[in-house]
């Protein structure tokens, strides 16, 4: 028998690992594109928004918007 708390923590761990993998993939792609476009270094993405946009803090929204604009400017 598996305790519900254990299932939750295992699911949380899987989600965290997936988010880290996606962030790493994004950062590698952006580094490659920025190098080829000769626009200089792009600051790495450090987190993935875990809530709906409407529930995010103003600081989280600002960071996400800045990262999106940085990515667009590279492309």
N, C-alpha and C positions, 0 to 999 in steps of 0.2 A: 504494500500500500504506500502511495506517495502522498505526503502532506501537501496541502494546497499551497502553503507558503514556499515550499521547495519548487513546485511547478512555476509559481510566479517569479521566483528569483532566477530560475533557469531560462524562462522566457525573456526576462529583463536582460540577462547576460547575452542571449542570442541577439536581441535587438541592439544592444550596445556594440557588439562585435560587428554587426551588419552596418551600423552607422559609421563606425570607425573605418571599415573597409570602403564604404562609399566616399567618405571624406578623403581618404588616401588616394583613391582613384581620381577624384576631382582635382586634388592638388597636383598629382603627377601630370594629368592632362593639361592643366593650366600652365604649369612650369614649362612643359614641352612647347605649347603654342606660343607662350610669351617669348621663349628663347628663339623660336623660328621667326617670329614677327619682329624680333629685336626691339621689344618695348621695355626691356628691363625685367627685374624680378617682380613677381606678383606675390603679395602676402598670402600665406596659406589660410585656407578655411580651417577654423578651429572647433566649430561645433555645428550640429544640425538642429534646427528649430524643432522642439519636441511638442509644441502646442499649436493650436490653430492660430493663424495670423491675428485674429481678433483678440486672442487671449495673451499674446506675446507682450512683453514689456516694451516701453518706448526704446530702451537701450537695445534690446534684441532686434527690434524692427530697424533701428538705425544701422546696426552692424550688418544685418541681412541685406538691406538696401545698398549700403556701401560696397559689399562684396559682389552683389549683382552688377552694379555699375562698373566696378573694376573689371569683372569678367567680360562685360560687353565691350568695354574700351579696348581690351586685348584682341577680341575677335574683330 
